[in-house]
Amino acid sequence: MNGPVVDGTAVREVFARRAPAARELAAAADRVAAACRDMAGRFAGGGKLIVFGNGESGVDAGHIAVEFMHPVVVGKRALPALALGNDAATLSGVGVRQGFDEVFAHQLRAFAATGDIALGVSPDGRCTNVRRALAQARDSGLLTIALCGGDRADAPEADHVLVLGGPDPLVAKEVHVTAYHLVWELTHVFLDRLGPWCEAPPEPGGACVTCSDEARPMRVRRLLPGGLALAREENGDAGGRDVEISVALVEAVPGATVLVHAGEAVALARPVTTGDTDD
């Protein structure tokens, strides 16, 4: 087959452009988890998710909304969500009369309630209409989340600010896609498995539909380097031995009980109390 040949150097350079952004996403695990925990609380209280962005970020907003409204994983509950960029008539009507900077804020004033969630997506954090919508959401008492690329100094104010992907808009978009899939999955983990918003504890041995792994309470026995810990299952002995888990997403200490999903502690189930720590 004749045609241009791409050598290994070019391929490595393309991947090298993405490596810092991938490390940045991994380093943001605690911030992503905190946003998901708060989103789960709003959903449990009857809130809905309102997402918005421009251009390719507007497509991402629609993707996020449908992930929550019509989950691709069988067995996951549908959660109310809408994307503000899907109604061309409203966008153009508001844009003509009030200016394009108001197209999302105007809709938020009409659609949003205090218990809702506003998620703004921007490739560089400088989109004026996204910034105004998040400001409107904050004034209205919504939980606000900004998913941006670019520099942290350019990001809009929000309860949770996730600046991922760096200055390259293509890389930022790729990382944002990964990030909001994590947001969807972790929100369900928090909503279904733990927290003061749960109506009842999960059935023993209940399996996660996403990965078929059980979400299990485990007691932290000893912390290890690199965000790891040795832990033992709370309602058993895990085969009579400690198992290694990741505690990168939670502030775990020896004696605390954490909820472990697929080898990752995703929430603090019970802090240390008197008599919890080992001798």
C-alpha positions as CSV (number, residue, x, y, z in Angstrom):
1,M,0.0,0.0,0.0
2,N,1.5,3.3,-1.1
3,G,1.1,6.5,1.0
4,P,2.8,8.7,3.6
5,V,4.5,7.0,6.4
6,V,4.4,8.3,10.0
7,D,7.5,7.3,11.9
8,G,7.6,6.4,15.5
9,T,9.0,9.8,16.5
10,A,5.8,11.6,15.3
11,V,3.6,9.1,17.1
12,R,5.5,9.5,20.4
13,E,5.3,13.3,20.1
14,V,1.5,13.1,19.7
15,F,1.2,10.9,22.8
16,A,3.7,13.0,24.7
17,R,1.4,16.1,24.3
18,R,-1.3,14.2,26.2
19,A,0.8,12.7,29.0
20,P,0.9,15.9,31.2
21,A,-2.9,16.2,30.9
22,A,-3.4,12.6,31.9
23,R,-1.2,13.1,35.0
24,E,-3.1,16.2,35.8
25,L,-6.4,14.3,35.8
26,A,-5.0,11.6,38.0
27,A,-3.7,14.3,40.4
28,A,-7.2,15.8,40.5
29,A,-8.8,12.6,41.8
30,D,-9.7,14.1,45.2
31,R,-11.3,17.2,43.6
32,V,-13.3,15.1,41.2
33,A,-14.5,12.8,44.0
34,A,-15.5,15.8,46.1
35,A,-17.6,17.2,43.2
36,C,-19.3,13.8,42.7
37,R,-20.1,13.5,46.4
38,D,-21.8,16.9,46.4
39,M,-23.6,16.1,43.1
40,A,-25.0,12.9,44.6
41,G,-26.3,14.8,47.6
42,R,-28.2,17.2,45.3
43,F,-29.6,14.4,43.2
44,A,-30.7,12.5,46.3
45,G,-32.6,15.7,47.4
46,G,-34.5,15.8,44.2
47,G,-32.2,18.2,42.3
48,K,-31.4,18.1,38.6
49,L,-28.3,18.7,36.6
50,I,-28.1,21.7,34.1
51,V,-25.1,21.7,31.7
52,F,-23.9,24.3,29.3
53,G,-21.0,25.2,27.0
54,N,-20.2,26.6,23.5
55,G,-19.3,24.8,20.3
56,E,-17.6,21.5,21.0
57,S,-18.1,22.1,24.7
58,G,-21.8,22.5,23.9
59,V,-21.7,19.0,22.4
60,D,-20.0,17.8,25.5
61,A,-22.8,19.4,27.6
62,G,-25.3,17.4,25.6
63,H,-23.3,14.2,26.1
64,I,-23.1,14.8,29.8
65,A,-26.8,15.3,30.1
66,V,-27.7,12.2,28.2
67,E,-25.3,10.1,30.2
68,F,-27.3,11.0,33.4
69,M,-30.7,10.9,31.7
70,H,-30.2,7.7,29.8
71,P,-27.4,5.7,31.3
72,V,-25.6,3.3,28.9
73,V,-25.0,0.9,31.8
74,V,-28.0,-1.3,32.3
75,G,-29.4,-1.1,35.8
76,K,-28.2,2.5,36.6
77,R,-31.0,4.9,37.5
78,A,-31.8,7.8,35.2
79,L,-31.0,11.1,36.9
80,P,-32.7,14.4,35.7
81,A,-30.4,16.5,33.5
82,L,-30.7,18.9,30.6
83,A,-28.3,20.8,28.3
84,L,-29.0,24.4,27.7
85,G,-27.5,24.5,24.2
86,N,-30.0,22.1,22.6
87,D,-32.8,24.6,21.9
88,A,-31.7,26.6,18.9
89,A,-34.8,28.8,19.0
90,T,-34.2,29.8,22.6
91,L,-30.5,30.4,22.0
92,S,-31.1,32.6,19.0
93,G,-34.1,34.5,20.5
94,V,-32.2,35.3,23.7
95,G,-29.1,36.1,21.8
96,V,-30.9,38.6,19.5
97,R,-32.7,40.4,22.3
98,Q,-30.2,40.2,25.3
99,G,-26.9,39.3,23.6
100,F,-25.1,36.0,23.4
101,D,-23.5,36.4,26.7
102,E,-26.9,35.9,28.4
103,V,-28.1,32.8,26.6
104,F,-27.3,30.4,29.5
105,A,-27.9,32.7,32.4
106,H,-31.4,33.6,31.1
107,Q,-32.4,29.9,30.8
108,L,-31.0,29.2,34.3
109,R,-33.2,31.9,35.8
110,A,-36.2,30.1,34.2
111,F,-35.3,26.4,34.7
112,A,-33.2,26.2,37.9
113,A,-34.2,25.6,41.5
114,T,-32.1,26.1,44.6
115,G,-31.3,22.3,44.9
116,D,-30.1,21.9,41.4
117,I,-26.5,21.5,39.9
118,A,-25.0,23.8,37.3
119,L,-22.1,22.4,35.3
120,G,-20.3,24.8,32.9
121,V,-17.8,23.4,30.3
122,S,-15.2,25.7,28.7
123,P,-12.0,24.9,26.7
124,D,-10.1,27.8,28.4
125,G,-12.4,29.1,31.2
126,R,-12.8,32.4,29.4
127,C,-16.3,31.9,27.8
128,T,-18.3,34.9,29.0
129,N,-21.7,33.2,28.8
130,V,-20.5,30.2,30.8
131,R,-19.0,32.5,33.4
132,R,-22.2,34.5,33.7
133,A,-24.3,31.4,33.9
134,L,-22.2,30.0,36.8
135,A,-22.4,33.4,38.6
136,Q,-26.2,33.3,38.2
137,A,-26.3,29.7,39.5
138,R,-24.2,30.7,42.5
139,D,-26.5,33.6,43.3
140,S,-29.5,31.2,43.1
141,G,-28.1,28.7,45.5
142,L,-27.2,25.9,43.0
143,L,-24.2,23.7,43.4
144,T,-21.7,24.9,40.7
145,I,-19.0,23.0,38.9
146,A,-16.6,24.4,36.3
147,L,-14.9,22.0,33.9
148,C,-12.2,24.0,32.0
149,G,-9.0,23.9,30.2
150,G,-6.4,26.6,30.1
151,D,-5.0,28.3,33.2
152,R,-6.5,28.2,36.7
153,A,-6.4,32.0,36.9
154,D,-8.8,32.2,34.0
155,A,-11.3,29.7,35.4
156,P,-14.7,31.0,36.6
157,E,-15.7,30.9,40.3
158,A,-17.6,27.8,41.3
159,D,-18.0,25.4,44.2
160,H,-15.8,22.9,42.4
161,V,-13.3,24.1,39.8
162,L,-11.8,21.3,37.6
163,V,-9.1,22.8,35.4
164,L,-7.9,19.9,33.2
165,G,-6.1,19.5,29.8
166,G,-3.9,22.6,29.7
167,P,-3.8,25.2,26.9
168,D,-4.1,22.8,23.9
169,P,-7.9,22.8,23.2
170,L,-7.8,19.4,21.5
171,V,-6.1,17.8,24.5
172,A,-8.4,19.6,26.9
173,K,-11.4,18.2,25.1
174,E,-10.1,14.7,25.2
175,V,-9.4,15.0,29.0
176,H,-12.8,16.5,29.6
177,V,-14.5,13.5,27.9
178,T,-12.6,11.2,30.3
179,A,-13.3,13.5,33.3
180,Y,-17.1,13.7,32.8
181,H,-17.4,9.9,32.4
182,L,-15.6,9.6,35.7
183,V,-18.0,12.2,37.2
184,W,-21.0,10.2,36.0
185,E,-19.7,6.9,37.4
186,L,-18.5,8.2,40.7
187,T,-21.7,10.2,41.3
188,H,-23.6,6.9,41.0
189,V,-21.1,5.2,43.4
190,F,-21.8,7.9,46.0
191,L,-25.5,8.0,45.4
192,D,-26.0,4.2,45.5
193,R,-23.6,3.1,48.1
194,L,-22.9,5.6,50.9
195,G,-23.6,8.9,52.6
196,P,-26.3,10.5,54.8
197,W,-28.6,10.8,51.8
198,C,-28.9,7.0,51.5
199,E,-32.4,5.8,52.5
200,A,-31.0,2.4,53.4
201,P,-27.6,0.7,53.4
202,P,-26.7,-1.5,50.4
203,E,-27.6,-5.1,50.5
204,P,-24.6,-7.3,51.6
205,G,-22.7,-8.5,48.6
206,G,-24.5,-6.0,46.3
207,A,-22.5,-5.8,43.0
208,C,-21.8,-2.7,41.0
209,V,-23.3,-2.9,37.6
210,T,-20.5,-1.0,36.0
211,C,-17.6,-3.4,36.9
212,S,-19.3,-6.3,38.8
213,D,-17.1,-5.5,41.9
214,E,-18.7,-5.2,45.3
215,A,-18.7,-1.9,47.2
216,R,-17.4,-3.0,50.7
217,P,-16.8,-1.2,54.0
218,M,-13.2,-1.9,55.0
219,R,-11.2,-0.8,58.1
220,V,-7.8,0.9,57.4
221,R,-5.1,-0.9,59.3
222,R,-1.9,0.8,58.0
223,L,-1.1,3.5,55.5
224,L,1.5,2.8,52.8
225,P,3.5,5.1,50.5
226,G,2.0,6.2,47.3
227,G,-1.5,6.8,48.4
228,L,-2.0,3.1,49.4
229,A,-3.1,1.4,52.6
230,L,-3.6,-2.1,54.1
231,A,-7.2,-2.7,55.0
232,R,-9.5,-5.5,56.2
233,E,-13.1,-6.0,55.3
234,E,-15.4,-4.6,58.1
235,N,-17.9,-7.4,58.1
236,G,-15.5,-10.2,57.8
237,D,-11.8,-10.9,57.8
238,A,-11.1,-10.7,54.0
239,G,-9.7,-14.2,54.1
240,G,-7.8,-13.6,57.4
241,R,-5.4,-11.1,55.8
242,D,-5.0,-7.5,55.0
243,V,-5.5,-6.4,51.4
244,E,-3.9,-3.4,49.7
245,I,-6.2,-0.7,48.5
246,S,-5.8,2.9,47.2
247,V,-6.8,5.7,49.5
248,A,-5.9,8.5,47.1
249,L,-9.5,9.8,47.0
250,V,-10.1,10.0,50.8
251,E,-8.4,11.3,53.9
252,A,-8.0,7.9,55.5
253,V,-6.2,7.2,58.7
254,P,-5.6,3.9,60.6
255,G,-8.8,2.8,62.3
256,A,-11.1,4.6,59.9
257,T,-13.7,2.7,57.9
258,V,-13.8,3.4,54.1
259,L,-16.0,2.3,51.3
260,V,-13.9,0.3,48.8
261,H,-15.0,0.0,45.2
262,A,-12.8,-1.9,42.7
263,G,-9.8,-1.6,45.0
264,E,-10.3,2.2,45.5
265,A,-11.5,3.8,48.7
266,V,-14.2,6.2,47.4
267,A,-15.6,7.6,50.6
268,L,-15.1,7.8,54.4
269,A,-17.8,5.6,55.9
270,R,-16.8,6.1,59.6
271,P,-14.0,8.2,61.2
272,V,-11.8,6.8,63.9
273,T,-13.5,6.6,67.3
274,T,-12.2,5.5,70.7
275,G,-11.0,1.9,70.6
276,D,-10.9,1.7,66.8
277,T,-7.1,1.8,66.3
278,D,-5.0,-1.3,66.6
279,D,-2.5,-1.9,69.3
